[in-house]
Amino acid sequence: MYYKKYCLLLGLAALVSPVYADILVILPESGTMARASQSIKRGFLSAYTASGSKEKIIFVDSTKNSIDTIFKKKIDHNVHLIVGPLLRTEIEEVIQMNPQIPVLALNDVNTQGNNVWQFSLAKQQDAAALNHRFQKDRIKKLFIVRETGTESATELLLSALKDQFASEIEFVDEIPQKRSSKEGVLLLGSHHWLEQLGTLPEKNIYVTPMSIEQGQSIPIGLSFCDTPALYNGQWADLIEAYKKQPETMAFQRLLAFGGDAWTISQQLLENPERKFSFEGRTGTISVKDGKIDRQPYCYQQQKNEIKILK
């Protein structure tokens, strides 16, 4: 009986950790990024399972193995795709190595490299979605009200927004009482802070995902851009991953990110030209000329529903 159980365990271990891999995933299992890494991994595996793929996957801990060691000892002729790493310094290392097989890096850096596609939840993409919304709403001047203490959390978004928004931006301490139809207000702060502001105007008021909390009401008329999988039920793999281990909205976005990382991986393997697009869990994904663009969806809270803004 013991022998049969032992053989069964060995068989299961072989299925989970094959001797060779078609896809090698590099993620940290400890350290400051371990919590984020765990959610990405769960989202990736949930989407992989739902896809019915037969590709063999091996995960490698980047906190115990250097990038150089991984490339020398873990990668052979069987590996067709590398997913990761997550840390920017490690992505820079990978780019310098000039990899001969495709790499889907799970973050973005300033450097571009051959055979390295960079996928992230970059604030620049969030800013681009907001800016597109401002253009649709014909906003010519933007007032920004920011919660004290959120400066570091909003710095990258604001920097990108300043580069992209062609009209005037003014920082103010409170929402202006009188505004024209072409003036908008961007509120940067937590949901608790948002509640403390009292009743908000219902026109041309915008927030970022940091103001949205699960189970908390969103003021009518408020517009925002975010990961679409959090607002519709079409992604069964994401729902399944959440049921197994409920997450806050911040980590739900990483589950969705991991799911889209799998879909991109699949497409990179199946499309020799490496040119494709799809409606993903984190937004509209476009892959072209060695780059990945992600466009989040924008929404507006209406009386009885959250409406997608076109």
Secondary structure as UniProt FT lines:
FT   HELIX           2..16
FT   STRAND          23..27
FT   TURN            32..33
FT   HELIX           34..51
FT   STRAND          57..61
FT   TURN            62..64
FT   HELIX           67..73
FT   TURN            77..78
FT   STRAND          81..83
FT   HELIX           88..96
FT   STRAND          103..105
FT   TURN            114..115
FT   STRAND          116..118
FT   HELIX           123..136
FT   TURN            137..138
FT   STRAND          141..146
FT   TURN            148..149
FT   HELIX           151..164
FT   STRAND          168..171
FT   TURN            181..182
FT   STRAND          183..188
FT   HELIX           191..196
FT   STRAND          205..207
FT   HELIX           209..211
FT   TURN            214..215
FT   TURN            220..221
FT   STRAND          222..226
FT   HELIX           228..230
FT   HELIX           236..244
FT   HELIX           249..270
FT   TURN            272..273
FT   STRAND          276..279
FT   STRAND          284..288
FT   TURN            289..290
FT   STRAND          291..295
FT   STRAND          297..301
FT   STRAND          306..309
//
